[in-house]
Structure formats: structure tokens, C-alpha cells
């Protein structure tokens, strides 16, 4: 019989902690009035339906890694982590620099890192999945993980379609996840789900192996298309609620104990309904949607970074993060903060 190797586990690593947060948003700010005029919408139409008042769009010469490196550098500066302490870079994005190769190794290189680096394509729920993978990596290796979520969605918007043109934005945000010696910190409970029966509800149909030739593709297949906004809305509320309930149950935490609810900023009406379903006080919901719109996987770490700058986090707080995205994919995480 083959003998098992004597694997050395990292000493005193019982959980993970948020060591640093950072974000970057492009300078170009697009107010609702511009889009409402272009789309023939009444004044205030977008804000009433989405909670969005403005969003940022990248400059023509900016690529995904340009945004990601700014956010990552900010998180590392706040974390005060040495580069050799980083064991893995996870990049959650739906808009990489190229279809191939992945953008994460380039991002790592630009940060002076040679550790493992991979892209994760989980659409709007990508950060949740990245956080779960990172937490496991920290616990098993004792090394820190740099999670970056970034998107340039403005280049994939159908600017004649009110269902997508008013929602999407560009941003990058990052989290440095480090080892913690506390057993009651980090990820306490989680839940992830999918529903492939709704695979084509939010899609860019051209560019993959089903429809590889972008040149001959129909114009509407080259940009984001939301097939049925009502179905997306209802499914998002249901899936975020269910994942959150399961994550809370697995963590042994009641919704009333949550200090901050950080939902994916898809639509304020969606996450307000989720909070209502969970019986979470609205004042505990952290928001960035009004000023920064929906940047897909980047919205949760962006909201976290903005809240951190405002001094909203303290040791031992319970955070609930939840998201749903194209595919459909969904997930939620209960995370307890720790200073050590």
C-alpha cells in the first residue's frame, strides 16, 4: 500500500481575515440624465427603477488589467503585506484583456508577483466564489491571497437597450485575505447554487465556441442582452434569499446578528427585497449602487472598500455577502471580521 506523505500544516492558522481593501473607478462619470436623453426616457426613470444615479466608464485606452492593478495596489498598500507573503492571485472578471491567455498572470506580473494566478468567470457572483476559494487556500497553506474583481462592462453594453444600458458600469476592487489565529473568524458559513435552465437570460452570445466568429455575428449578439428582465429580477431575489438563509444556517447565525449586509449591487429594488425577506434592518445594508452602478463581480468588494474608508468595520463583526449572476450562479457568505 502506498504511504501517505507527511503533509505539514501551517501553524496557528485557524481562519482568514481581511488584511486590506482597495478599489479603483475610472474618472469618466456618466449621469442618468445623459442616458435618459439618449434612450428617450423621462427624467428620473433610471433611479426609480434601479437606484442608480451615476456610473463610471473606462477611458478608451484602459484595459481590464489597468483597472485591476490600481485596485490591487491599493489593497496591498492598506494590508501592508510583503509580496512574498502572497501565495495566490484570483481575478474575478467577465471582461479579460483577451480571451486567451488569462489576465491574472499579467496582473500578478505587474504587481511584482510570481505566485499562482488564475481568472474566475462567475459573472456577478464571481467574488463570492473567489472568497470561498481564497479562504480554503489560506487555511491549507498559511499564505495570503489577493482577490481582485474587475470589469469593463461599458464595452459590452447595448446602448439602445434600456434593460442593460442603464445598469452596467466599470470598476475594480480588491481584498487581501490573510491568515488568522482565531477560530471564530473568517468564513463561518456559505452557500452556492446554480440554475442552468436560465443560462441564456443574461448573455453575450458571440465569441465563444457556439458562435466564434464575431465578425459575422449579429450586432445584438456581441453585447450584453437581458432576455427577460422580470424573470431575472424574480430569480435574483429568490436565489440571493435562499443562499443567504443557508449560509446563515450553516454559520449558526441569526439574521438579527448581522452587522452589515453587503449584497451585489445589481438593482436596489432587488437587494432591498432580499433584506426584507431575511428581516435585516435596511440601515445595515451597505450601498454603492447610487454613485457607481453595477460593475458585476466588483460591486461587493467595491462596497466593502468604500465602507472601510468610512470606518464602518470593527473587530468581531458579522458580515453577510450575497450575489447572483448570469448563468445563473448565486452564492452567499457569512464572514466574521478579525484584527489578528
GUMILO-958353 format. One record per residue (C-alpha): residue number from 1; residue in three letters; y, x, z. Coordinates in Angstrom, 3 decimals, padded with zeros to 6 digits, m for minus. Example, Ala and Ser with C-alpha at 12.3 -4.5 7.8 and 13.67 -1.06 7.14 Angstrom:
2
   nr  rest        py        px        pz
    1   ALA  m004.500   012.300   007.800
    2   SER  m001.060   013.670   007.140
***
This chain:
340
   nr  rest        py        px        pz
    1   UNK   000.000   000.000   000.000
    2   UNK   003.446   001.257  m000.894
    3   UNK   005.540   002.063   002.156
    4   UNK   008.990   000.585   002.567
    5   UNK   011.875   003.004   002.634
    6   UNK   013.630   003.523   005.941
    7   UNK   016.969   001.992   004.973
    8   UNK   019.824   002.958   007.256
    9   UNK   022.055   000.033   008.100
   10   UNK   025.777   000.594   008.725
   11   UNK   026.512   000.943   012.424
   12   UNK   028.754  m001.577   014.199
   13   UNK   029.315  m003.709   011.082
   14   UNK   028.708  m007.295   012.101
   15   UNK   031.048  m009.161   009.792
   16   UNK   034.036  m008.760   007.492
   17   UNK   037.784  m009.027   007.951
   18   UNK   040.809  m009.418   005.717
   19   UNK   042.433  m005.993   005.839
   20   UNK   045.150  m006.666   003.297
   21   UNK   046.505  m009.215   000.840
   22   UNK   048.769  m008.824  m002.162
   23   UNK   049.958  m010.662  m005.231
   24   UNK   051.941  m010.364  m008.419
   25   UNK   053.574  m013.060  m010.534
   26   UNK   055.328  m012.451  m013.862
   27   UNK   059.121  m012.598  m013.963
   28   UNK   059.337  m015.372  m016.560
   29   UNK   059.769  m018.685  m014.710
   30   UNK   059.186  m021.911  m016.633
   31   UNK   060.649  m025.033  m015.040
   32   UNK   059.286  m028.513  m015.626
   33   UNK   062.406  m029.603  m017.484
   34   UNK   061.573  m027.218  m020.345
   35   UNK   058.062  m028.607  m020.799
   36   UNK   059.140  m032.201  m020.287
   37   UNK   061.677  m031.831  m023.065
   38   UNK   059.177  m030.147  m025.399
   39   UNK   056.499  m032.775  m024.727
   40   UNK   058.796  m035.785  m024.743
   41   UNK   058.124  m036.593  m021.085
   42   UNK   060.510  m038.305  m018.684
   43   UNK   062.350  m036.305  m016.047
   44   UNK   060.102  m035.735  m013.014
   45   UNK   056.892  m036.769  m014.813
   46   UNK   055.078  m033.463  m014.161
   47   UNK   055.997  m033.142  m010.482
   48   UNK   054.961  m036.713  m009.718
   49   UNK   051.510  m036.238  m011.224
   50   UNK   050.727  m032.651  m010.237
   51   UNK   053.062  m031.420  m007.501
   52   UNK   054.161  m028.588  m009.803
   53   UNK   057.860  m027.851  m010.316
   54   UNK   057.630  m024.430  m011.975
   55   UNK   055.163  m021.781  m013.088
   56   UNK   055.204  m018.140  m014.209
   57   UNK   054.160  m016.968  m017.666
   58   UNK   053.429  m013.372  m018.586
   59   UNK   055.539  m011.325  m020.979
   60   UNK   054.100  m010.755  m024.482
   61   UNK   053.289  m007.118  m023.703
   62   UNK   051.404  m007.864  m020.467
   63   UNK   047.602  m007.903  m020.421
   64   UNK   045.286  m009.078  m017.657
   65   UNK   044.787  m005.654  m016.076
   66   UNK   048.561  m005.099  m015.987
   67   UNK   048.881  m008.096  m013.691
   68   UNK   045.719  m007.298  m011.745
   69   UNK   046.688  m003.708  m010.951
   70   UNK   050.003  m004.826  m009.450
   71   UNK   048.300  m007.338  m007.167
   72   UNK   045.554  m004.890  m006.205
   73   UNK   048.006  m002.097  m005.410
   74   UNK   049.928  m004.441  m003.136
   75   UNK   046.789  m005.473  m001.243
   76   UNK   045.657  m001.871  m000.792
   77   UNK   049.098  m000.859   000.478
   78   UNK   049.018  m003.614   003.078
   79   UNK   045.437  m002.759   004.036
   80   UNK   046.134   000.960   004.437
   81   UNK   042.613   001.712   003.209
   82   UNK   041.687   005.049   001.691
   83   UNK   040.357   004.837  m001.857
   84   UNK   037.054   006.421  m000.829
   85   UNK   036.502   003.532   001.598
   86   UNK   036.312   001.055  m001.295
   87   UNK   032.727   000.536  m002.436
   88   UNK   033.200  m002.269  m004.950
   89   UNK   035.852  m003.956  m007.083
   90   UNK   035.302  m007.603  m008.016
   91   UNK   037.591  m009.085  m010.666
   92   UNK   037.542  m012.885  m010.913
   93   UNK   039.084  m013.835  m014.247
   94   UNK   038.673  m016.091  m017.262
   95   UNK   041.132  m014.086  m019.386
   96   UNK   039.990  m010.428  m019.520
   97   UNK   041.688  m007.784  m021.634
   98   UNK   038.796  m008.003  m024.127
   99   UNK   035.527  m009.925  m024.500
  100   UNK   033.789  m006.551  m024.148
  101   UNK   033.938  m004.312  m022.171
  102   UNK   034.600  m005.934  m018.789
  103   UNK   038.066  m005.355  m017.375
  104   UNK   037.060  m004.430  m013.813
  105   UNK   036.128  m000.784  m014.574
  106   UNK   039.509  m000.301  m016.262
  107   UNK   041.240  m001.886  m013.283
  108   UNK   039.343   000.414  m010.918
  109   UNK   040.256   003.443  m013.042
  110   UNK   043.938   002.531  m013.000
  111   UNK   043.730   002.344  m009.210
  112   UNK   042.085   005.774  m008.995
  113   UNK   038.670   004.352  m008.093
  114   UNK   035.206   005.225  m009.405
  115   UNK   033.224   002.737  m007.295
  116   UNK   031.252  m000.175  m008.695
  117   UNK   033.367  m002.672  m010.614
  118   UNK   032.406  m005.940  m012.311
  119   UNK   034.033  m009.067  m013.727
  120   UNK   033.137  m012.508  m012.390
  121   UNK   033.657  m015.538  m014.610
  122   UNK   033.643  m018.513  m012.282
  123   UNK   036.752  m020.253  m013.628
  124   UNK   038.874  m021.779  m010.858
  125   UNK   036.174  m021.282  m008.218
  126   UNK   035.746  m017.593  m009.082
  127   UNK   037.488  m016.321  m005.956
  128   UNK   035.156  m018.281  m003.673
  129   UNK   032.108  m016.692  m005.291
  130   UNK   033.727  m013.244  m005.205
  131   UNK   034.462  m013.620  m001.495
  132   UNK   030.843  m014.511  m000.746
  133   UNK   029.525  m011.550  m002.749
  134   UNK   032.053  m009.243  m001.100
  135   UNK   031.153  m010.394   002.408
  136   UNK   027.485  m009.608   001.780
  137   UNK   028.327  m006.194   000.329
  138   UNK   030.481  m005.291   003.326
  139   UNK   027.746  m006.263   005.778
  140   UNK   024.971  m004.348   003.995
  141   UNK   026.879  m001.177   003.085
  142   UNK   029.666  m000.890   005.623
  143   UNK   032.119  m000.298   002.774
  144   UNK   035.226  m002.263   001.904
  145   UNK   035.533  m004.468  m001.183
  146   UNK   038.614  m005.072  m003.285
  147   UNK   038.654  m008.638  m004.621
  148   UNK   041.135  m009.340  m007.396
  149   UNK   041.659  m012.726  m009.032
  150   UNK   043.982  m012.834  m012.016
  151   UNK   044.594  m014.870  m015.148
  152   UNK   046.955  m015.130  m018.087
  153   UNK   046.352  m018.760  m019.000
  154   UNK   049.627  m019.249  m020.871
  155   UNK   047.996  m017.722  m023.963
  156   UNK   045.263  m020.347  m023.921
  157   UNK   047.435  m023.431  m023.422
  158   UNK   047.648  m026.223  m025.959
  159   UNK   051.404  m026.661  m025.713
  160   UNK   051.219  m030.050  m027.420
  161   UNK   048.726  m031.448  m024.882
  162   UNK   050.174  m032.901  m021.687
  163   UNK   046.856  m032.603  m019.826
  164   UNK   046.824  m028.795  m019.982
  165   UNK   050.313  m027.604  m020.953
  166   UNK   051.872  m028.757  m017.693
  167   UNK   049.255  m027.282  m015.350
  168   UNK   048.426  m023.698  m016.133
  169   UNK   050.163  m020.516  m015.066
  170   UNK   049.774  m016.744  m014.900
  171   UNK   049.328  m014.739  m011.687
  172   UNK   047.295  m012.082  m009.940
  173   UNK   046.302  m011.864  m006.280
  174   UNK   044.055  m009.564  m004.285
  175   UNK   042.254  m009.216  m000.974
  176   UNK   040.905  m006.065   000.635
  177   UNK   037.840  m007.105   002.639
  178   UNK   036.822  m004.536   005.249
  179   UNK   034.050  m004.193   007.861
  180   UNK   034.489  m005.826   011.264
  181   UNK   032.694  m005.150   014.531
  182   UNK   032.999  m008.779   015.628
  183   UNK   030.035  m011.106   015.211
  184   UNK   032.113  m014.291   015.217
  185   UNK   034.421  m013.326   012.339
  186   UNK   034.431  m013.304   008.551
  187   UNK   032.370  m015.826   006.600
  188   UNK   030.870  m018.288   009.076
  189   UNK   029.636  m020.880   006.609
  190   UNK   029.673  m021.575   002.898
  191   UNK   028.515  m023.940   000.187
  192   UNK   028.399  m023.514  m003.591
  193   UNK   027.395  m026.096  m006.192
  194   UNK   027.459  m026.747  m009.919
  195   UNK   027.193  m029.698  m012.285
  196   UNK   026.417  m028.589  m015.824
  197   UNK   026.399  m032.180  m017.065
  198   UNK   030.191  m031.792  m017.155
  199   UNK   030.013  m028.443  m018.941
  200   UNK   032.473  m029.367  m021.703
  201   UNK   035.055  m031.222  m019.612
  202   UNK   037.332  m028.161  m019.451
  203   UNK   036.661  m025.716  m022.251
  204   UNK   037.813  m023.176  m024.808
  205   UNK   035.150  m023.820  m027.422
  206   UNK   035.783  m020.919  m029.797
  207   UNK   034.997  m017.258  m029.167
  208   UNK   031.520  m017.460  m027.643
  209   UNK   028.130  m017.253  m029.310
  210   UNK   028.141  m021.009  m030.071
  211   UNK   031.315  m020.676  m032.106
  212   UNK   032.017  m016.957  m032.537
  213   UNK   034.477  m016.944  m035.431
  214   UNK   037.944  m017.534  m034.001
  215   UNK   039.417  m017.264  m037.491
  216   UNK   037.626  m020.329  m038.823
  217   UNK   037.706  m022.341  m035.593
  218   UNK   039.826  m025.450  m035.348
  219   UNK   043.163  m024.773  m033.593
  220   UNK   042.285  m027.086  m030.686
  221   UNK   039.070  m025.110  m030.089
  222   UNK   040.999  m021.880  m029.469
  223   UNK   042.881  m023.229  m026.458
  224   UNK   042.049  m024.999  m023.204
  225   UNK   041.018  m028.590  m023.741
  226   UNK   040.556  m031.092  m020.930
  227   UNK   038.268  m033.777  m022.307
  228   UNK   038.836  m036.486  m019.703
  229   UNK   041.459  m035.931  m017.023
  230   UNK   040.312  m038.876  m014.914
  231   UNK   036.720  m037.631  m014.749
  232   UNK   037.905  m034.114  m013.900
  233   UNK   040.135  m035.471  m011.124
  234   UNK   037.412  m037.596  m009.540
  235   UNK   034.743  m034.888  m009.782
  236   UNK   037.072  m032.247  m008.351
  237   UNK   037.825  m034.353  m005.290
  238   UNK   034.148  m035.197  m004.767
  239   UNK   032.830  m031.654  m005.217
  240   UNK   035.510  m029.959  m003.088
  241   UNK   034.958  m032.502  m000.334
  242   UNK   031.169  m032.135  m000.380
  243   UNK   031.233  m028.328  m000.443
  244   UNK   033.764  m028.284   002.391
  245   UNK   031.668  m030.632   004.523
  246   UNK   028.584  m028.475   004.009
  247   UNK   030.448  m025.236   004.736
  248   UNK   031.872  m026.695   007.944
  249   UNK   028.435  m027.923   008.995
  250   UNK   026.814  m024.550   008.362
  251   UNK   029.575  m022.834   010.315
  252   UNK   029.199  m025.251   013.214
  253   UNK   032.907  m026.007   012.954
  254   UNK   034.680  m029.368   013.009
  255   UNK   037.471  m030.092   010.553
  256   UNK   039.804  m030.569   013.523
  257   UNK   039.267  m026.890   014.417
  258   UNK   040.540  m025.624   011.058
  259   UNK   043.866  m023.833   011.446
  260   UNK   044.600  m023.548   007.728
  261   UNK   043.142  m025.339   004.707
  262   UNK   043.576  m023.245   001.542
  263   UNK   042.465  m025.275  m001.481
  264   UNK   042.526  m024.253  m005.116
  265   UNK   045.955  m025.305  m006.347
  266   UNK   044.806  m027.394  m009.306
  267   UNK   046.795  m030.518  m008.560
  268   UNK   048.459  m031.523  m005.298
  269   UNK   047.021  m035.029  m005.540
  270   UNK   043.504  m033.569  m005.735
  271   UNK   043.692  m031.330  m002.691
  272   UNK   045.664  m033.854  m000.639
  273   UNK   042.823  m036.337  m001.186
  274   UNK   040.280  m033.685  m000.179
  275   UNK   042.218  m033.010   003.032
  276   UNK   042.348  m036.752   003.688
  277   UNK   038.593  m037.073   003.131
  278   UNK   037.989  m034.251   005.603
  279   UNK   040.524  m035.662   008.084
  280   UNK   042.555  m032.452   008.022
  281   UNK   046.196  m032.801   009.053
  282   UNK   048.376  m032.345   005.925
  283   UNK   050.535  m029.824   007.778
  284   UNK   047.528  m027.466   007.846
  285   UNK   047.249  m027.341   004.052
  286   UNK   048.766  m024.169   002.612
  287   UNK   050.500  m024.698  m000.731
  288   UNK   051.802  m022.560  m003.565
  289   UNK   051.474  m025.063  m006.406
  290   UNK   055.089  m026.252  m006.405
  291   UNK   056.507  m022.889  m007.455
  292   UNK   053.525  m021.159  m009.091
  293   UNK   051.344  m023.866  m010.664
  294   UNK   047.638  m023.447  m011.417
  295   UNK   046.526  m019.881  m012.172
  296   UNK   042.826  m020.737  m011.819
  297   UNK   040.890  m018.294  m009.604
  298   UNK   044.118  m016.608  m008.484
  299   UNK   045.547  m019.603  m006.620
  300   UNK   043.651  m019.231  m003.327
  301   UNK   044.367  m015.507  m002.772
  302   UNK   047.937  m016.060  m004.028
  303   UNK   048.425  m018.795  m001.436
  304   UNK   046.879  m016.560   001.234
  305   UNK   049.142  m013.644   000.319
  306   UNK   052.293  m015.769   000.368
  307   UNK   051.318  m017.259   003.741
  308   UNK   050.587  m013.797   005.123
  309   UNK   054.082  m012.668   004.160
  310   UNK   055.401  m015.606   006.170
  311   UNK   053.384  m014.532   009.225
  312   UNK   051.192  m017.626   009.310
  313   UNK   047.929  m015.895   010.226
  314   UNK   046.748  m014.700   013.631
  315   UNK   043.579  m013.238   015.102
  316   UNK   040.727  m015.707   015.537
  317   UNK   041.977  m018.464   013.258
  318   UNK   039.603  m020.664   011.273
  319   UNK   040.329  m020.883   007.539
  320   UNK   038.745  m023.331   005.106
  321   UNK   038.931  m022.365   001.427
  322   UNK   037.656  m024.697  m001.293
  323   UNK   037.734  m024.803  m005.079
  324   UNK   036.281  m026.463  m008.132
  325   UNK   036.468  m025.285  m011.716
  326   UNK   035.221  m025.577  m015.266
  327   UNK   031.505  m025.639  m015.768
  328   UNK   031.562  m027.488  m013.312
  329   UNK   031.439  m024.963  m010.486
  330   UNK   032.509  m025.520  m006.922
  331   UNK   032.438  m023.903  m003.528
  332   UNK   033.892  m023.688  m000.050
  333   UNK   034.022  m021.041   002.667
  334   UNK   034.801  m021.187   006.371
  335   UNK   036.299  m017.833   007.347
  336   UNK   037.463  m016.625   010.757
  337   UNK   040.210  m014.029   010.874
  338   UNK   039.879  m010.826   012.873
  339   UNK   042.172  m007.906   013.646
  340   UNK   039.296  m005.491   014.186
***
